[in-house]
Amino acid sequence: MSAFAQTPEWIWHHANPAGAGDTAFFRREFNVGFQPSFARITAVGDDAIAVHLNGREVARAVDWKKPVVIDVTADVRSGPNLLAVRGHNAAAGAAAVLVKLEIRSPNNSALFVVTDTTWTASPGEAPGWQTPGFAASDWKPAVSLGLLGAAPWGNVLGVPQATPAESLVVPPGFKAELLKSADATEGSWICMAIDGQGRFVVSPEKEEVPLLRITLGADGRVARTERLDTPIRAAMGLLWARDSLYVNGRGPKGVGLYRLVDANHDDRFGADEVHLLKNFEGDNEHGYHAVRLGPDQSLWVMNGNHTKVPPGIAPDSPLQNFAEDLLLPRLWDPNGHAKGILAPGGHLLKTDPDGRRWELFCGGFRNAYDFDFDPDGEAFTFDSDMEWDVGAPWYRPTRIDHCVSGGEYGWRSGSGKWPVHYPDSLPGNLDIGLSSPTGVRFGTRSNFPPRYRDALFACDWNYGKIFAVHLRPEGASYTGSFETFVAGKPLAVTSLEFGRDGAMYFVIGGWKLQSGLYRVRYDGPRVAEPIVGPAEAAERRIAAEQRALRHRLEAFHGKKDPAATDVAWPHLGSPDRWVRFAARVAVESQEVALWQRRALDETRVDASINALLALARTADKPAQPALLAALGRLADQTLTGPQSLDALRVLQVCLARMGRPDPSACDAIVAALSSLYPAKSADMNRELSQLLVFLDAPDAVAKTLAWMASAPTQEEQMHGAHVLRTARSGWTPERRRTYFSWFNHALRDFKGGNSFDKYLVAIRRDALAQLDEQQRADVASIVENRAAVPPPAAPPRAFVREWTLAALEPDLSAVGRGRSFARGKEAFEAARCLACHRLGTTGGSIGPDLTGIAGRFARRDILESILVPSKVISDRYQTFVVTTRDGEDIGGTVAEETEQTLVLVVDPLTQRRQEIAKTDIRTRSISKLSQMPEALLDTLAKDEILDLLAYLEADGKPDAAVYRAK
């Protein structure tokens, strides 16, 4: 079977085109294990259908475009039942019938009987064929002509269905199956767990819909779907452990981690069986996330970067002493995202089963949604990028991160993100690229072949993929590669698990998208375990020893131990970055007075760098002169490129945490650094430019402008411009003209994400703010305000009609083939989509990026989001309505906010801002209206709208399949 439960198939008694007058008969026996409280049948036939239930005709339809829906509660009984169908084809061509019977129990669990290949079929009518007890021994299995939604019929029931399993791409030997499509009452699913009885607990995203529990029968079909009317909703973390359901969600005592215990054994969770373990301050897409059971039987909780570290964290937690550690002022995201959010950003917590003791394990993530442990007990996550930063020097791609004790992964808001070479952070193990990370799970519990059983599976919501990540040990951590394991359009994957049968199960949903439950199982030939040769075995043994060493060092993290410094110190100079990091955190956990002298006297280069880094992070200002002197002695030695970068970072942390030293020390540092700048390395130039501008080096401006002129990438040039915006010394009129002229070139020629152009404008704005009136006048003719100019209006078009979803949905199947690229592009421009949305490398940054939209949204969803833009508004695009004390309503997005003022962008196209004193604000609320206007399609003809949808599905590429002949 390819589809189960709620997804009916079009069936007939053969696969060939039917002749005029062709008739077919179908039967399906089924059992109901409860007393039905409600039953409804939906039926349609091409060209006609008659449906019998337990021997009585209950439904008849004569138009394949007009299904009938009949209440048959009185006809369904507990125990054996029979559905019998007669289909008739009036004209030669396509012929099929489609039936869906929904039966509900008194507790609202559901049973569905749908047409599929389990039905039997016959071309001839026999007496009693529609009654129970009829001998149908010579009837054959029905032939499936496609799932609901298949051509030429389309989705005639008007009920959204999850993406058909047949359209998913999986590796050879694997089979994907759609087990259930969510109905309109079941919400859009964002999280899933498997309980102690092997049942799926699913969380819809909105508070209006409770948790759901889905039970599979012995045949692998969905046997029951029921609501768990608990007071916990909108969970993004679910875990079954210790006979309890742990839920990270919104509950009666606010957002937080709850433990649900079925104390009275009624298979439900009453209000008195819900226990709050910890409140979290943070919500929505970047808030509370996954909860997992660790190999140590502790509970582990991942929270996104909009969630504050909760109070009551154990003082001996592994992650301590974190700070922004930025030398120059950052730029907050000009679109307002994550403004004001500070370290540690996204973080991983650890607690006991009752939530009594909480530790902060590691942090510095952006918005990791999920994580899992490998067979060795190592934790891994799939962290998100800030796609609006694409093209900027601080952009970080999505990546697989190895989550270790005390780990700092370097996310900082806005332009403050750390580069991967900073020694006070840990790098990603594998960059994935543009994607939207959601669920992750190791295949350890699967019955997949060894290559996939050992893989980490990582979900990409944005582009509709599940990656198989193949990690291999490297030193005390891992490196790896990845491949696409499952792909579909749309396939907004949110969560996955492995069942008792060894198969993968995953759900799709989020943003009110159509949800579904899928299974991927392996039914290919048996694959032998790989043979491990002597060389590989030796590599594995060495890697295991390095990991064991790292774990011994991690045992000292956050703990005062007289043995810690002596044990850790030799490993500050380890050639393994992960061991060096663990050793430094162990040293930092001890009283600084016990090891400060040792750090200043250390002579091994790598050990000295890491010891001085620990000192810069923990010591007070009085230690700065000795620390700088030790760094100076280090600079006298011949350092490798990575050692030079690490030493510069130690200097940065020293200055960021302890402040500027005395003028003579500043002059000495400037003299030493200026001789190195510009360097051949882009990374060296990045760090040298920051330090020299911070220290007011007289030649910093001239040298940075020279570097910008020769730098081969836009990222390097933009970094130089970003640094120079705060430079106070070394300017001449000619240098200012050169600097401000660069922005005209960058705004015209450079490409990036939604915030890219606005970052350029913000850098220029800060630089202009440094000028006096005369200096500003000198560059006025150079400064172009391109980003503030709205795109030219499209030529006016005549009103066609007020389009609705009902008017266009029947034609959506026509989007798939034979569309016009030119007409779609013209419609895209006529609707002014590019003014606000990016598609590929062009477009605006006001609304969501449309690139890859077909990977997460079905055609119906795309169309509905255009017609009804306020139905779903992402957190990132929320607008606010401020009512002033004199009764004026002002709407817009937050651009800046201080204790005294609020600045709103009130016109997204021109970026016009309005500043409001907070003393003048009476109320402030989130607007329920999208910035996107309605009626954008009302000047387009139907075919133009269909071509527009095809253009979006094709990502604006003219060679896509939607433009091929029908």
N, C-alpha and C positions, 0 to 999 in steps of 0.2 A: 504493500500500500504506500502511496505517495502522500496522501493527505488524510487527516482523521477528523472526527468530531464535527466541527462547525463548518467546514468548507465543503459544500456539495460539488459534485462533478456532473458535467453533462454526459449522459450515457445513452447508448443505443445498442441494438442487437448486432451491429456490425460497424466497421470503420469506414466503409465506402460511402460515397454520396448516395443518398436515398432517392428512390424514384417517387414520382407522384403517386399518392395513395398508399405509400408504404406504412405499415402499422407494426408496432412492437409492444410486447407485454413484459412486465417486470414484477419481481416479487422480492420482498426482504422481510424475514422473520427476525424479531428482536424480543428481548426480555426486559421488563421494567421491575427493578428490585424494590420499589416503594409504591405507596399509594399516591398516584399523581394528583397534584393540586392545581396544575395548569398545563395545558398543551396547546401548541399552535403549529399549524402546518403552512408552509409557503411552497407554492408549486408553479411551474411554468413549463410550457412545451413548445417546441418548434415542429409543427405549427399548432398542435392542440394536445391537451392532456386531461385525463380523468384519473382521480386518485381514490382508491378504496382503502379504508382502514377497518380491519377486522370484519371484512365482508360487506361493509356499507360504503357507498360512494359519499365522500365528504368534500371533494373539491373538483372543480372543472375550470379550465382556462382555454381560450381559443385564439390568443394573440401572444406571441413569444415576447413582445415588449411590455406586456401587462401581466405580471404575476399576480396570483390570488393569495390572500392570507386569510386563513380560516381558523377559528377557535375550535379545537377538537377535544377539549378536556373531557367531555362526556363519553368519548369513543375510545380513549386509551385506558387500559386497565393494568392493575398490578399483575405481573406474571407474563406469559407469552402473548405476543401481539404480531399482527401481520400488516405490512403495507403492500399494496398491489397497485400498479400503475399501467394505464393504457396510453400509448403515445401514437399520434397520427401525423403523417407528413402530407400536406395538401399539394404542394408543388415540388417538383424535382429540385434537389440541392441538399443543403444542410438539414439534418433531422436529429433531434435529441430531446430528452426530458431532464428536468432538474427539480429535486425535492429536498426540502429541509424541514424536519420535524423537531421541535423543541419541547421537551417535557421537564417540568419543574416539580420538585418535591416540596413538602410542607416547610422544610428548613431552607428552601431556595437553592438547593443544589440542582444541577442541570444534567440532563441526558439528551444527546443529539443523535438523530438518525438521519443520514444524508445519502443521496445517491452517490454510489461509487462502484467499484468492481466487485464488491462483496454481494451485490444484487445478482439475481439470476434473470435471464432473458430468453424470450422465445418469439419467433416471427409469427406464430400462429396462436389463435385463441382456442382454449379447450374448456369444457364445462367445469365450473367451479374454480377456475384459475385464481380468482380473487378472494377465495375463502381459505381459512385455516384448514389444515389437513390435506390439502390438495397434493397429489404426488407429482412433483416437478423433477423427477429423476433425469429426464432427457433435456431439461433446460440447461443452457450454457451460461458462463459468467458474462455479465454485461461488459461492454467495451466503453472505456472512458475516452471521450473526445476533448477533454480539457476541464480544468477547474473553473469554478465561477469566476468570471472576469475574462475568460479566454475568448478570442475571436472565433466566429464573427458576432457573438452575442454581447460581449462586454459584461459589465456588472449589472445585470438586469434586475437584481433584487434591490439595488440601491443601498446595500449594506456593505460598508468598507470591509475588505478582507486583507489579511496579512499577505505579504509577497509570497507567491506560490513557491514551494520548495523546488519544483522542477527548474526554476529560473536561477537557482543558486549554483555557483561554481565551487566544486570541492575537488580535492585530489583524487586520482584513480583509486578505486577500492572503497571509497567512502560514499555514503548515501545520506542525503538530507531529507528530512520529513517535517512537514508542518503539522503539528499536533492540535493546535487550537488558535483561532483568531478571537481576539477580545471583542465582545459585543459592546454596544453603545453604553451599557451600564457599568462596564468593568474598567473603564479608565485607560490610561496609557502607562505602561509598566516600565519601571526604572531600576528594579532590584529584585533579586530572587535568592532563595535558599531552599535546601532540602531538609525536611524534618526527620525525626527519628523513625518514622514509618515509610520513608521514601517519597513523601508527598511534597509538592512544590508550593512554597509559600511565596507569593508574589506581591510586590508593593506598587500600587498605582501612584502617580506623581502628585495628585491633588488630594487635599484633605477631605473632599466630598466623597471619596470612594475608599472603603476600608480595605484592609489586607484581604487577599484572596488565597484560597487553598485548592490546588488542583491535584486530583488523584488519577493515576493511570490504572487501568485494569490489567488483568493478566495478559491480554492480547496487545498491550502497548498503546491502546487508545485512551483518550480522555474519558474516564468513567464518571467523573463528578467534579463540579466546580462549585465552591461554596464561599460565602463571605465570612470572614472572621471579624465580627463586630467588636473589635477592641478599640480602646480610646487612642491608639497610636496610629498615626497616618503619615503619608508622604515619607516613608522610610527610604533612606539611601544606603542603609547598612542592615543586613539581616544575617543571623547566625543561629543555627540550632546546635546547642551544646549543653551538657549536664542536665538533660531533660528540661531544658528551658529554651525559649525563643528570645534571643537578644535582638533588640531593635534600636537602631540609631535613627531617630525620627522626631516628629512633633507629637507630643503627648499632653496629658492633663496638667503636667507641671512644667510645660515648656519644652523647648528643643533639648534633646539629650539622649543618652543611652539608657534604655529601659530593659529590665529583665521580666519576662512574662512566664509565669510558672502555673501550670495546670494543677493546682493543689487539690481540687475536688475530683479530678480525673473524669471530667465530662467532655474532654476533647475541645474545650473552649477556653478562653482567657477572659474572665470577668474583671470588673473594675478593681476588685480587691486582690486580684492576682497580677497586677501590673505594678512594678517597683522601679522607681527612678534610681539609677546608679550615679549619674553625673549630668549636670546641665552644661550645655555648650552655647556660647554666645556667637552665633553665626548661623546663616540660613541660606536656602536656595541653592543655586547651582555650584557655588564655591563654599558650601557650608559643611555640615556633618556628613561623613561618608562611611566607608566600609568598616565592618567589625569582623574579626577572624579569631579563631582559636589557634594559639601558637603551639609549637612543639613542646614548650614547657607547661602547657595547659593553662597559661595565662590568656586573658582577653587582650587583643590588640585592636586599636581604633585609629583609623585615618581620618583626618579632618582637612578641609581645603583652606586656602589662604585667606578667606574671609571669616574664618573662625578663630577667635582668640584662644590662646592657651588658657585653659580653665584654672581657677584658683585651686589651692590645695594640692599642688604638685609636690611630690617628695623632694626635699632639698638635696638628696643625693642622686637625682636623676642623671642619666648619662649626658643629656644635652643641656649645657649651661653656658652662661657668659656670652650669649649671642648678641650681636649688635648690627647696625646697618653697615658700618665700616666702609663708608663712602668718603673719599677725600674731597670731592667737589660737590656742590649742590646738585641734586638730581632734578630731572624734569619728570613730573607726574604725567601719566598718560593723558594726552590732550582731549581724549574722548571721555575722560573721567573715570575710567575703570581702575579699581583697586587704589583709588586716591586715599592717601593717609594710612594705608595698611603697612605695618612694619614687620621686621623679623620676629619670629621665625617663619612666617607664612604658613604654608601647609605643613602639617606635622603628624608624627606617629606617636601614639600614646600606648602605654601598657598598664594593665590593672589585673587584679585578682577577680575570680568569678563573681564576687559579691560587690565589686567596685569600691573597696575600702581604701586601698592604697593606689595612687596613680603616679606613674613616672612619664617624663618626657624623654622619649627614646632618641628621636632624630627629627630634623626639620629642614627648612629651606626648599620645600617643594612649592610648586605653583598650585596645582589643583589636581593632585592624584586622587582618583575616584576609588580605586580598589588596590589590593595587594594580595600576595599569597606567599607561602613558604615552600621551598623545594625540599626534596627528601633529606637533605643535610641540615634542614632547619634554618636556611638562609632566606631572608625576606626580600621580595622584589616588588616594584611597583612600576606603573606606566604613567609618567607625569606629562602634563599638558604643556603646550606652548602658549605664548601670547601671539596669535596669528596676526594681530594688528601690527606687531613689531617687524614683520617680514621686511627685509631690506635695510633695517637699522643695525648698527653694530652690536646692539644688546639683544638681538633676537636669539632665542634658544629653541631649537626644534624639540618636538616631543621625543621622549627618550625612555629607555628602560633604566631604572635606578636600582642599585643594590643597597638596601636599607640596613645600615650597620649602626652599632652603638655609638652615640654621640655624633652621628653623621650630620654634616652641614652641606646642603646641596645648592646653595648660592642664589636661590630666587630672591630678588628684591623688586619692589614695585617700580613701575615706570622705567626710566633709563638706568636704574640702579642695579640691574642684574649683573651678577659676577660672571666673568669669563671662566671657562673650565680650568684654566691653568693656575688659578689661585690655590696656594697650598693649604689655606685654611678652609677649603671646601673639597668635596669629592666629585669626580666627573661622572657623567652618565656612562653606563656600560655599553649602550647601543643606541644611536640616534635612529629614529623611525622616520621622521619627516612630517609633513603636513598631515594632521589627523586629529581626531578628538577622542582622547583616551577615556574608556569606561571600564568595564569589567576585565579582570585578569584571573587566570587559574592555571595551575600546573596540571599536566595530563597524567600525573602520577597514579590517579585512581581510575584511569581509563583502561580499556582493553585494546587500545590502538597499537599499531606496530611500534617497535622501540624508538624510532626516530621521533614520533609524535608523542609517545607516552612520556618521554623525557622533556618535552617542550613546554615552554610557558606560552599560553594562549592569551592574546591581548586584543581587546575589542576596540574598533574605531567606529564611533557613532557617526561621524561626519561623512565618511566615504563608504560606509556599508561594508566593512571588512572585519574578519578575525584573523590576526596574524599568528603564525606559529614561530615563536622565538626560540632559537637553538643556542643555548648558552654553553660555553665551555670554560673550565677553570683556567685562570691566568693569575699566577701569584696568589695573593690572599683574596682576590675577587674573581671576576669573570669578564669575558668578552663574548661576542657571539655574532649571529647573523639571523635574518628573518625571511619568511616567505608568507605570501597570502594563503591562508588555509580555507577560508570561506569568503565569498564575495557575492553581493547581490545589489540590485537597485530597485526600490529602496531597501535598505536593511540597516536601520538605526539601532545597532546592537547596544544593549545597556548592561547585561549581566549574563554570566554563564556559570554552569556547574557541571560536575560529572556524577551521573547516577549510579545506583547500585549495579546496574547492568553494564557499566563501563562505557556507556555512550555519553557524548557531550549534549547538554541541553542549554539552550540560550533563549533569551527573550529580546524583543525589539520594542521600542517605544520612546517616550519622552517628548516634551513639547506638544502634547496632545496628539501625537501621531498614532496611527493604527498599530496596535500591539499584536504580538503572536508568540506562541511557544513552539520552539523547533527542537528537533533531535538530529544529531549527526552520529551515525554509527558506522563501524567498519565491517564490511562483509566481503572483503577481498581475501586473497590467499594468505596463509600464515607466513609471517616474516620471521626469520631466525634472528636470534640475538646476535649483535655484531661481535666479532672476535676482536678482543683488545690485545694488541701487540705489545712487546716488551717496552718499546720507546714510549708509547702512549701510557702504559701502566706506570712507568717511571714519572712521567709528567703529572699524572693524577696524584701520585704519592707525594711529590714535592708540593703540589698545590694544596693538598690536604694538610700537610705540615705547616704551610704558610697560614692557612685559615685557622688552624689550631693555635698558632702563635698569636694571631690577631685576637682570637677569643680570650687568650690568657691576659693580654693587655687590656682588653675591654672589661675584664672583671674588676679593674681598678677605676673605671669611669665613674666619676661622682663620689667615689669613696675615699675617705682618708685612711691611708695604709702606710705604715713606716717602710714597708718593703717596696712600695710602688715605684719610687724614683729610681732606685738601683735596678729594678727589673726592667723598667721601660727605657732607661737612658741609652743603652747600647743600640736600641732599635730606632732612635731618632734619625740615625743615618742609614737606615735600611734602604736598599735599592727599590723596594716595593712601596709605592705611594700609600697604599692602604695600611700597611704596617706602620709606616712613619706617622700617618694620621692618628692611628690608634695609640701609638706610644705618646705622641704629644698631648692628646686628651687625657691620658693617664697622668702625665706630669702636671698638667694644668689643674687637675683635681686635688693636688697636694698644696699645702701652704707655700706661697711663693718664696718666703724667706728661707725655706729649706733647700731650695735649688737655684736661687737667683745667681749666686756667685759661680756656681757650676756652669750655668748657661753663658755667663759672660766670658768664662775662661775656656769654653769648648773650642777645639781647634779643627776637628773634622768638619769639612765644609757643609755637607747636608745636615749633620747633627747640629752644627752651630746655627744654621738657618732656622731649623725647626725649634730649637731651644729659644732663640731670640724671638721667634714668632709667638711662642707660648708666653714669653716675658712681656711682649708688647700687648698681648690680650689680657694679662692678669695684673701686671704691676701698675703702680701709681706714677704720677708725674715725676717725682724725685728720681726714679730709675731711668729717666729718658737720656740724660747725658752719657751714662755708662753704656746704655743700649746703643746709642748712636756711635759711640767710640768703637764698640765691638763690630758694628756693621761696617765702619770705616776700615778696620783691620781686615775684615772679610773681603772688602772691595779691592784690597791690595793683592789678593791672590787671583790666579787665573781661573775663572768660573766658566762652566758650560753655559749654553743658552738657557736651559731650564733653571739652572742655579741662579743666573742673573735675574730672571723673572721672579723667582721666589724671593730673592733678597730685596728686590724693589717692592714686592708686596709686603714684606716685613716692615719696610720703611713707611709705606702707606698706612698700615695699621697703627704703627707707632704714632704717626702724626694725627691720624683720625681720632685716636683714643686719648692721646696725651696732649694734643695741641701743638702749635708752632713752637719750636725751640727758640733760644735767644738769637739775636741777629747774626752774631758771628758764626754760630752753628749753621744757620740758614745759608749764609754765604759759602761756607765750606761744602755743604751738600750741593748747592747750585753749581759750584765750580766742578765738582766731581761728575755730576749728572750731565751737564751741558756738553762735556767732552764726548759723551756717548750718543748724543742726539743730533740729528736723526740716525737711527740704526737701520740695519738691513732687515730686521724682523719687524713685521707689523705689530706683533704682540709687545715687543720692547717699546716701540713708538707709542703705543697706547698708554703704557704705564709711565714712560718718561714724560710724555706731554702733560699728563695729569699732575705729576709731581712738580714739574717746572712752573706750570701756571699757578699751582697752589702756593709755591714759594716765591712768586713774583720775580722769576728769573727775567732779566732784561732782554734776553734773546729768545724767549719762549715764543713770542708772537711770530717773529720773522722765521724761525725754524719750523714752526708748526705750519705756517702758510706754505713754506717750501715743500714740506712733506705732503700736504694736501694736493699741491700741484703735480706731484709725481706719483702719488698713490694710485694704484691700478684699479681699486674697487671703490664703489660708492660707500661701503661700510667704513673703510679707513678714512675717507674724506669727511664723512658725516661725524665720525668720532672727533676729528680735528676741529670741526666747526663747533661741536658740542662743548669741547674743552675751552676753546677761545672765547666763548660767550661770557665767561667770568673773568677773563684776563684783564688786569688793570694796568700793567706796565708794558712798554715796548711798542705802543701804537704810533703810527704816523698817518697823515691823511692818505697817503698812497696805499698803505697796508689796509686801512679801513675800506677804501674803495675796492681793493682786491677781495677782501673778506665778504663784503655785502654783495658784490657781483657774483660770487660763487653761488649764493642762494638762488639767483635767477636761473642759473644753469641747472642746479640740482632740482628745483621745482619743475623745470621743464623736461629734464631728461631722465631723472632717476625714478625707479618704480619700487613700490613696496605695499605694505598692508594698509588696513583702514586708518591707522594713526600716523602713517609715514609722513605724508605732506604736512599734517598738523604739527608733528614734531619739528619739522624744518621751520615752520612759521614760528613755533614757540622758541626755538633756539635764536632765531633772528630777533624776536621780540625782546628776549632777555639781553641780547647784545645791544640793541638800541637803547634799552633802559640804562645802560652804563654811560651813555653819551650825554654831554651837555648840549645846550641849545644850538650852539654854533656847529659842533661836530655832527649833530643830527641834520642840520641844514646842508652840510657838505655832502652827505650821502643820500639826500632826499630823492635826487633824480635817479639814483641807482635802485633804490628799494621799490620793487614791484609788489603789488598786493594781489598776486595771482590767485592765491588760495581763497581770498575773500570774494572773488568774482563768481557769481553763480554761472553754471553752464548755460549756453544760449538756449532759449526756449525753442521747442520744436514748432514748425509751422502749425497754425491752428487747424483743427480737423472738425468735421461736422459730427454732431451727435448721431449715433447709430441706434442704440437702445440701452436700457438699463439692464445689464447682464446679471444673471443670478446663477448660482451653482446648479440649480435644477435645470436651467436652460442649456447649460453647456456639458454637464456630466455625461449624457448619453453619447456624446461624440468624442470622448477622451481616447477611446481606443484608436481613433484615426490619427493620433499624434505620432504613433510608432513608426510609420513608413510614409515615404513619398511626400514629405513636407518641403516647403520652399525656404532655403537658407536666407535668400535676399529679403523675402517678405517678413521672415521672423526677425531679422536684424532691424529692418525698418520699423516693425511694430515695437521692438525693444526700445528703440530710440524715441518713437512717438509717445510711448507711455512714460518717458523720462526716467526709465529705470537706472540709467548710468549716473544720473544726478546724485543718487543716494547709495547705490549698490555697486560693489566691485564684481566683475566677472572676468576671471583670468587676471590679467595685469592692468586692466583699465577700469575706471569707474570711481564713484565717490565712496566716502567712508562713513556716511551717516547711518545707514542700515546694515544688516547682516551681509556678509560676503556670500554671493550666490554661486561661487565656484563649487562644483561637485554637489549641487543641491539634489540631483537625482539619486545620489547615494543614500540620502536620509529621508527624502520626502517622496511620496507617491504623487502621480499626476494630480489626483484629486486634491491632495493636501496643498500642492503648489498653487493650484487654481484658487482654492479656498483662501489661502493666505493673501492672495492679491485682491480677491473680492471682499474679504472681511478681515482687514489687516489688524484689527484690534482684538481678534479672538484669542490669539496667543502672542504675548509680548515677552521676550526674553529679559532676564534681569539686567543684561548689559545695555538694553535699549529702552529702559524705563524712563519716562518723563515725569516731571513733578508739576503740580499746580500750587502756586503760592498765592494766598489771599492776603493782601495788605490791610492795614488798619483802616484805610480809607475806602476799602471795598473793591479794589482792583484785583482781578485775577490775572496772574502771569504764569504762563506755562513754558516749559523748556527742560533741557537736560542740564545737570550740574556741571559747570566748567571749573569753578573754584569755590572754596568755602573756607572761611576763617571764623574765629570766634565772633567777629563783628559783622561780617558781610557774607552774602551768598550771591554768586554770579551764575546766571542761567544763560545758556545759548537758546535764544528765543526764536531764531530763524535758522534752521539747519542748513539751508542752501547758502546763505551769505555768511553764516557763522556770527551773526550779530548777537552781541551780548548785552545783558542788562544786569547791573549791580543793584542789589537790594540790601539795605541795612537790616540786620536781624531784629532790631528794635521796632522796625516797621512791619514785621510779619505777624499776622494774626494766626493763620493756619498754614500748614504745609502737608501735602498728601501726594501719594503716588497716583498719577493719572491712569485712568482705564482706557484712554484713547492712544492709539499708536500715532507716531509722527507721520506715518505713511497715510496719505489721503485715500479715501474710497473713490469709486467710480473711475479709476484709471483706465479701465477697459471699455468704457462706454462710447468711445469714439472709434473702436475697432470692429471690423466685421468678424463673423465667427471664424472663418478660415485664417484671418490674421491672428486671432487669439490662439488657435491651434498651432500656427507656425511659431508664435511667441513661446509657447510651452515647449515646442520642439527645440527651439533655440536655447532655452534654458537647460533642457536635458543634455544638449550637445556641448554645454559650456562655451557656446559661441564658436564652435569649430565646424567648418563647412564639410568635413569629411566624415561626419558621424553617421551612424546607421539610420537615424531618423530621416535622412535625406535620400536614402536609396529607394529604388523603385519598389512599388507595392508588390 
